[in-house]
Amino acid sequence: MNRVPQENPGRQNMKIVIVGCGKVGYALAKQLSMENHDITIIDNSSKVIEKAQETLDVMVMSGNGAALDIQREARVDEADLLIAATPSDELNLLCCIVAKRLGCGHTISRVRNADYLNQLQFMRDDFGLSMTVNPEFATARTIFRFLQFPSFLKIDSFAKGRVELVELKLTENSVLNGKSLDKLTTELHLQVLVCVVERENKIFIPKGDFVLRAGDKINVTAPRSELAKMIKRLNISTQKIRNVMMIGGGRIAEYLADELIKSGVDVKVIEQNRERATELAARFPQALIINDDGSNHDVLLAEGIRETDAVLTLTGMDEQNLVISMYAEHIGVPKTVTKMNRSEYSELFSDKEIGSTVCPKDVIASEIIRYVRSIDNTDASIITLHRIVDGKAEAIEFIANAQTVGLDTPLKELRLKKNILIACIGHNGNIIIPRGMDRISYGDTVIVVTAADEPIAELNDIFETED
């Protein structure tokens, strides 16, 4: 498998070592190798190593990634970054300590135990950590946001919460069905921007004459203050989430229950494992914990699924989550959220009604990729990065600096690369949905949307270079 390096003289490929090639490690190795970094994977499973060797353009090593001799053999002392993503928090932390002592530039550790996370705030330097990530906590936080804005399939924030990127699916009755995008401003008087359209599993970075139709999934950028107006003018139904039923009582459910209870939402968890159900009952006396099979329709009906505002399927089996969510949608539950470990299922089931979807490995991969691109280029000022449309596109927030091309030049005079869209500009505290005469000034925040197969690491990557 060969790669053609992208020409960018201001950026060098990084040497990255990934310890642990499970769901998160594999997703990171795949994405980072596509971005032309030199990747070495260390894992003690011969089966995992064989799969990575066959499917990815990476170097592989079999062994204990925390062992000094293995890290030396992997040349961690010359690495720019080590990412420890094994199932063991303790092993991940030890990997980072060894790597830092060897001279590795940066280290990232996956840490799932909440108690460790609290302690690491005080011991970050001792462990040699540049960053810690918790897929379950990050996923719970993402789902919590879905429930705050149940009208949308997905929602991501930029500009410290002042700008939202929301996804919704157009129905036959939608006021946008058959309308071109320029009608959003002229007829509906909305200060929003449709930045990505997914149609029949293809994505479009649309222009003003693009005509929307039923079945399209659209991603819309809007100032937070415009969301309520958009919901009203598009006749999108709204319902406050007052009670939630979670199927599966793992770590995500535990983190999420904590946040929901604090917000005054009634929580019901159906967990099949008796020991785990007992733990959750002791942890959350305010919630109702049911020890039963959440995949059984009779159980769901008996526990009041028809009267539930939101059903969250959080078991460890994607197929089970999908079936339960489809059932919940079928009987009219207002909001469903489906956890999927295999992100490819989103595309396979795109024509099915499964509500919002979330993939933990993709959530955490976005955080790590943002960090990698920031250290990859000293001029890059990436604040936020969200992978959207099931990873087919990216929305990235930058800060314009002194090296940014075309400062204070009207946007209509700048040449952007194909499949690039400037979705929003934050200027002196004001949120601007850009038009041709708007400008980017020093210190502005700029939200850019691009196809994921053309990753950008700095704001200047969006402009066409002179021939």
N, C-alpha and C positions, 0 to 999 in steps of 0.2 A: 504494500500500500504506500503510494508516494504522495507527497504534498508539494505544492508549488508555493514557495514563500511569497508573502505579500511584500511589495516594495514600499518600505517606509523607513527612510534613513534615520529618522529620529527615534526609532524604537528597536530594541534588540530582543531576540527570543530569549526567554528565561529558561533556566534549568529548574524543574519542579519535581520533587519526589513526593509521591502519594503512598502513604502506608495504609493498607486496607482497601480492598477493591470490591466492597459491597455495593449497595444501591447508590450511596452518596459518592463513594470513591470512583466508581465506574462512570457516573454522570459527569463528574469533574474531569476525569481523564479524557473522556470523549470530547467535551467542549474545549478544554484547554489545548488538546492536541490539534483540534481544528483551527485554533488561533495560532498555530505554528510554534508553540512552546515545546521544548524538549522534556518529555515526561518519562519518568521511571516509576513503575509500580512495584511495591513490595507487599507480598501477601504469603501467608503460610499454607494456603490451600492450593494444591496442584491443579484442581479443577478450575478454580477462579483464575489462576495464572494462565492456564491454557486458553480459556475463553478470551481474556484480554489480549493475548498474543495473536489470536485468530481474527479478532474484530477491530482492534485499535492499532493505530500507528504509534506505538510506545515501546519502551524497553521494559522488560519484566524481570523480577527477581523473586525467588522463593525463599522464605525465611521469616524470622522474627524481626519486625521493623524496629524494635526498641534495642536490639542487640548492637553493641558497638561495632563488632566486626562486619555485620551486615550493612550498617550505615556507612562504614568506611568503604566497603566494596561498591556501594551505590554512589559513592563520591558526594555524600551529603555535605562535606566540608566545602565543596565548590558550588553547592546549590543556592539559588536565590530564595527558594521557598520549600518548606516541607509541610505537607498537610497530613495530619494524623486522623484517619477516619475509620478506625477499627471499631467493633462493637463495645470495647472496654474503655471506659473513661481513664482508668489508671494506666493502661498501656499507652493510650494516646498522650497523656501528660508526660510519661517517661520518654516516649519518642521525641517529644519537643525538647525536653531537658538535654538529652543526648545530642540532638541535632544542634542546639544552640551552643553547647560546649565545643562541638566540632567546628563551629564557625559558620553555620547556615545563616543566611541573611534574615529570613523571616520564618515564623512558624505559626501554624493554625491548628488548633485542636478541637475535635468534636467532643463536647462534654454534655452529657444528657442528665446527669444527676443535679438537681436544683441546689442541693446543699454544697456541692463542689463549686457551682457557679458563683455563689455568694462569697465563698472563701477566696476564689481566684481574683476577685476584685482587689484583695489585699496582697496577693502573692504572685501577681502577673510577672513581675521581673524575676522572681525566684525560679519560676517555671520556664522562663525564656519565651513567653507567649506574646505573639503579635496580635492574635485574635482568637476568640473562642466562639463556637457556634453550637446551637442546640436545635436540631431539626424539629423536635416535638414542640418545643416552646414557640419557635418561629411559626410553625404550622397553626398552632392554637391561636396565636396572635392574628394570623391571616384570616382564619375562620371567624374570629370575633369581629373583625371589620366587615366581613360578609354579612353578619347578622345585624350590624348597625345600619347597613344600607341594603335591606333585603330585596329591593326592587331590581338590583343589578346582579348579574352573574358573578362578576369579579370587580374588585375595586382596589386601586393602588394609590398611594399618596406621594406627593412631591412638595417642594417648597415649604417644608415644615407643616404640612397639613393644609396649606392654603389652596393647593391644586389637586384635583382628583382625576384619575384615569379610570373610567368605568366601562364595563362591557355589558351589552344587552343584545338580545336576539329579537329581530323584527318579525312581527306576525302579519298576517294578511290584513288585520284591522289597524295596523300601525299608521299613524299620520305621516310617517316617513316613507312608507311603501310607495315606490314609483316616483319619488321626488329626488331631484339632484341636490348635491350637498350645498350649493350656494343658496338654496331656499331656506336653510336653517337660519340664516341672518335676515334675508329679505322678507320672508313670510312669517317665520316663527319668532323672529327677533330674539334669538338666543346667541349669547356670546360664548359659543362652544366650537370645538373643532373635531370632526371625525378624522382620526389619524390612521386607523387601520380598519379594513373590512375583510372578514373571512367569508368566502363564498365557495361552497363545494370543496372544502379543504385546501383552497388556495387563498393567499393573502394579497391584498392590494393596498398600496399607499396612495390613497385617492386624491384627485384634484377636484375643483369645484363643480365640474360638469359630470362627475360620477353619479350615476343613478342607482339609488338603493332599491332593494326589492325584498319581499318576504323571505325569511329564512336566513338572511344575512346576519352574521354576528358583527357588531360594530363596536369599536373601542373609541370612546369619546373623552377628550380632554376638556375640563371645565374648571373655572374657579369654584371653590367650595360654595361660595355664595350663590352660584348659578344653578346648583344641583336641584334645589327645591323647585325653582322655576322650570327647569327642564323636565322634571318629573310631571309637573302639572300640565305643561303645554303638549307633552307627548302622550298624555293620558295614561301614564304608567301607574298601575295599581300600587298602593302603599299599605303596609300593615306593620304595625309595631310588633316586634317579637317579645312576647310576654312569657312564653314557656317553651322549653326545648327538650326533645328526646334524643339522647345519644345512644347509639348501638355500638357497644364496645367500650370498655373502661380502661384503656391503656393510658400511657403518659399524656397523649394529646388530650384525651377526655379529662384527665386530672387537671392539667394546666387550664383548660377551657372552663371547666366547672368553677374553678376558683374565680376567674374573671366574671363569669356570668352571674354568679351568686352575689358578688360585690356590686353588680349593676342592677340588682333587683329582679333578675330573671329566674323563674322557677325551673329547676333542673331535675330531669329524670334520666338515669343511666341504666341500661339493660346490659348486664355483664354475665356471661355464661360460666366463668370460672368462679367457684364459690369463695375461694380464699381471697381472690382479688376483689370480689364484691364486698366482702367483709371489711377489707382494708379501706375501700372507698366510703363505706357507710360510716366508719369511724372517723375518717378524714373530713367528710362533709355531712354533718348531722342535719343541715338545712335541706339537703337534697334527698330525693327518693331513689334508692338503689335497689334494682330488681335483679335477683339471681335467676336468670332464665335465658332461653335461646332467642335472641333478637331476630333471627332469620325466620322464625315461625310466625306466619301471618296471624294465627289465632292469638298468640302471645301479644303481638303488636296491637291487635284490635282490643284485646282485654285491657291493655295498659293505656288505651285512649289515643291511639295514633291519629284518629280522625279529628280529634279536638286539639291537636298539637300545632303550634305555629311554625315550628321548624324541626326537621329530623336530620340528624347528623350521623352518617354511617362511617364509623371509625374502627372497624375491625381490622385484623391483619390480612384479610382475604379480599382482594379487589373484586372478584366475581360476586362474592356475597354482598359487598357494599353496593355494587351496581344494581343487583336485583332488588335489594331493599329500597334503594332510592327510587327506582322505576316504579315500584309498588306504591311508595309514598306519593309520588307525583300522580300516579293513576287515580288514587282515592282523594286527591285534592289538597294535600298538605301544601300550605302556601310557600314554604321555603325548604329546600333540601340542599345539603352539602355532602358531596361524596369524596372520601379520601381514596386516592389511587396511588399505589406504589409504582405502577407501570404507567408512565405518562402517555405511552402510545395508545392506551385504551381511550383517552380523550378523543382521539381522531376516529377510532373504530366505532365509538358510540356517539359521535357528534350529531347523528340524526335521531337519537333517543332523548327522551325527557328525563334528565338526571340532575337538573339544577346546576348549582355551582360545583366545581371540582377543584381539588387541591392535591398537589403531589409534594410530599415533604422533601424529597431529594432535590426537586427543582427549586423549591423555596430557598433552601440553604445554598444551593449552587449559585443562585443569583447573588447572594451576599458575598460569597467567596470570590466570584468572578469580578465583581465590582472592586474588591480589594486588590486582586491580582492586577487588574488594568491600571489601578492607581499607582502601585509600586513599579509597574512595568515602564511607566513614563513619568518622569519627574514634573513635566509640564501639565500632565493630566490632572484635572480637578473634578473628578467624578464624585458627586454627592450621593446619588441614588441610582440604582439600576434595577429595573423590573423586567423579567422575561415574560412576554404576554403572548396571547393566542397560542397556547400550548407550546411555548418556546420557539415559535416561528418568527417572532419579532421581538425587539427590545425597545424599551423606553428608558432613556438615560438622562439624568440631570447633571449639568456641568456648571461651573462658574467660569465666566469669561475673564481671561487675564490679559496681561499686556501683550502676549504673543498671539492672541486670537485674531484671525484674519477678518478684515472688513469691519472693524469697530466703527460704530456711528455711521455706517453706510446703509442706505435703504435696502431692505431685504430683496426687493425686486431687482436690484443691481448685482446681487451675489449669485454665483453659479454653484448650486448644490449638486452633489452626486445623485445618481438615479436611486430611487427607493429610499430617499431621505426626506424627512419632514421636520421642520421646526414647529413644535406643537404649542409651545408656550414660552413667554419671557417674563421673568420677574425683575422689575426695575423700580428701585427706591420704594420697595414695599407694595408696589402695584402689580397686579397680575394682568398680563396682556396676552390675548389670543391674537397672534400676529397677522398682520396684513402687509401688503407690499411696501408701504411707506414706513413701517416700524423698523427699528434699528436695535442692534445689540451693542450695549455700552460696557465699558470696563466695570467689573464687579457684578454684572447682571447674572442671574441664574437662567439657564437655557435648557428646556426639555426637548430632547431630540428623539424621534421615532425612526427606526431603521429595521430592515429585514435582518433576521438573526444570522443569515449566512454571510453577511458583510459586517462583522463586528467592528465597532469603533472604540478607541481608547482615549481619544482626546477630541475636543471640540473642533479643531482644525481638520479632523478626518472627514468632516461632512462636506467640505468644499472641494470642487474640482481644481486640480492643480494646473498651472499654466503649461501649455505644450512646449 
